[in-house]
Amino acid sequence: MLTSLKKQAINYTLYLVTDRTLLSSHTLEQAIEQALQGGCTLVQLREKNISSREFYETALRAKEITDHYNVPLIINDRTDICKAIDACGVHIGQNDLPAKAVRSILGNKKIIGVSAATLAEAQQAEQDGADYLGVGAMFPTTTKTNTRPVTLAQLTQIKASVNIPVVAIGGIQLSNVASLAATHIDGIAVISAILSQPNITQAAQQLKKGFTGAIYEI
């Protein structure tokens, strides 16, 4: 059972964020497993439109899969679900409980990620005890409607100004992932670029190769 990892050992390279409305597979569980087979290194379970009971049961099933592949499972927003299933951590937005409060609930062994779209938000999140940042939206996206655009220059500035891992998110596709290379970020978070593709495993493989290939070609 994977409940926690040393925080410095977390691999943020290819971070899958789930959305059951975008699946090309029959079930969310199938999609998660196929993505892990393609090389996803971290999974965030994001559920906005199901009951707490359904979220809990889905999280348990998801954790069985991520544990099998020895990949951390992060829960979006719901600190209670994270604690109930003993997930590796939680990801919170600017309108959720602040990182300080979440840390007091979960303790020091859990991973806390915070969404940020400005340098001030990023620095505050680090100060409040965040373990990593999700920065974006980097490119136009239809997955979320309340996003705030972040430029490559802003992403570069944020990465250079904090001492915790930075993951880019928002509209990242195989066609634009190489443009993130010069920012020196630690990973990319993707949804439709994996989950909506006819071959989820292959899509993950290609994205991972495209991102890490771009990074090492600098």
Solvent accessible surface area in square Angstrom, and as a share of the most:
residue,aa,sasa,rsa
1,M,192,0.86
2,L,17,0.09
3,T,38,0.22
4,S,46,0.30
5,L,55,0.28
6,K,150,0.64
7,K,63,0.27
8,Q,154,0.68
9,A,66,0.51
10,I,15,0.08
11,N,73,0.37
12,Y,12,0.05
13,T,21,0.12
14,L,0,0.00
15,Y,3,0.01
16,L,0,0.00
17,V,3,0.02
18,T,1,0.00
19,D,19,0.10
20,R,98,0.36
21,T,106,0.62
22,L,54,0.27
23,L,41,0.20
24,S,55,0.36
25,S,22,0.14
26,H,169,0.76
27,T,58,0.34
28,L,7,0.03
29,E,40,0.18
30,Q,78,0.35
31,A,0,0.00
32,I,0,0.00
33,E,61,0.27
34,Q,61,0.27
35,A,0,0.00
36,L,11,0.06
37,Q,99,0.44
38,G,5,0.05
39,G,20,0.19
40,C,5,0.03
41,T,17,0.10
42,L,1,0.00
43,V,0,0.00
44,Q,8,0.04
45,L,0,0.00
46,R,37,0.13
47,E,17,0.08
48,K,106,0.45
49,N,137,0.70
50,I,43,0.22
51,S,56,0.36
52,S,57,0.37
53,R,167,0.61
54,E,86,0.38
55,F,2,0.01
56,Y,78,0.29
57,E,63,0.28
58,T,4,0.02
59,A,0,0.00
60,L,69,0.35
61,R,111,0.41
62,A,1,0.00
63,K,11,0.05
64,E,129,0.58
65,I,26,0.13
66,T,0,0.00
67,D,37,0.19
68,H,142,0.64
69,Y,64,0.24
70,N,103,0.53
71,V,16,0.09
72,P,6,0.04
73,L,3,0.01
74,I,0,0.00
75,I,0,0.00
76,N,13,0.07
77,D,39,0.20
78,R,69,0.25
79,T,13,0.07
80,D,81,0.42
81,I,8,0.04
82,C,0,0.00
83,K,122,0.52
84,A,65,0.51
85,I,10,0.05
86,D,53,0.27
87,A,0,0.00
88,C,1,0.01
89,G,0,0.00
90,V,0,0.00
91,H,15,0.07
92,I,3,0.02
93,G,21,0.20
94,Q,82,0.37
95,N,150,0.77
96,D,52,0.27
97,L,92,0.46
98,P,78,0.49
99,A,5,0.04
100,K,125,0.53
101,A,33,0.26
102,V,0,0.00
103,R,37,0.13
104,S,93,0.60
105,I,74,0.38
106,L,22,0.11
107,G,31,0.30
108,N,118,0.61
109,K,159,0.67
110,K,23,0.10
111,I,2,0.01
112,I,0,0.00
113,G,0,0.00
114,V,9,0.05
115,S,38,0.24
116,A,2,0.02
117,A,5,0.04
118,T,54,0.32
119,L,51,0.25
120,A,73,0.57
121,E,34,0.15
122,A,0,0.00
123,Q,80,0.36
124,Q,86,0.38
125,A,6,0.04
126,E,45,0.20
127,Q,136,0.61
128,D,22,0.12
129,G,31,0.30
130,A,6,0.04
131,D,23,0.12
132,Y,1,0.00
133,L,0,0.00
134,G,8,0.08
135,V,0,0.00
136,G,16,0.15
137,A,9,0.07
138,M,16,0.07
139,F,41,0.17
140,P,132,0.83
141,T,38,0.22
142,T,136,0.79
143,T,34,0.20
144,K,75,0.32
145,T,140,0.81
146,N,116,0.59
147,T,56,0.32
148,R,107,0.39
149,P,119,0.75
150,V,4,0.02
151,T,77,0.45
152,L,69,0.34
153,A,76,0.59
154,Q,70,0.31
155,L,0,0.00
156,T,54,0.32
157,Q,93,0.41
158,I,1,0.00
159,K,48,0.20
160,A,89,0.69
161,S,46,0.29
162,V,11,0.06
163,N,146,0.75
164,I,27,0.14
165,P,38,0.24
166,V,0,0.00
167,V,1,0.01
168,A,0,0.00
169,I,47,0.24
170,G,10,0.10
171,G,16,0.16
172,I,5,0.03
173,Q,64,0.28
174,L,91,0.45
175,S,110,0.71
176,N,33,0.17
177,V,3,0.01
178,A,64,0.50
179,S,54,0.35
180,L,0,0.00
181,A,15,0.11
182,A,72,0.56
183,T,4,0.03
184,H,105,0.47
185,I,9,0.05
186,D,55,0.28
187,G,0,0.00
188,I,0,0.00
189,A,5,0.04
190,V,4,0.02
191,I,16,0.08
192,S,30,0.20
193,A,6,0.05
194,I,0,0.00
195,L,0,0.00
196,S,45,0.29
197,Q,59,0.26
198,P,134,0.84
199,N,78,0.40
200,I,4,0.02
201,T,32,0.19
202,Q,90,0.40
203,A,10,0.08
204,A,0,0.00
205,Q,92,0.41
206,Q,82,0.36
207,L,3,0.01
208,K,59,0.25
209,K,159,0.67
210,G,23,0.22
211,F,6,0.02
212,T,38,0.22
213,G,27,0.26
214,A,11,0.08
215,I,38,0.19
216,Y,179,0.68
217,E,144,0.65
218,I,117,0.59
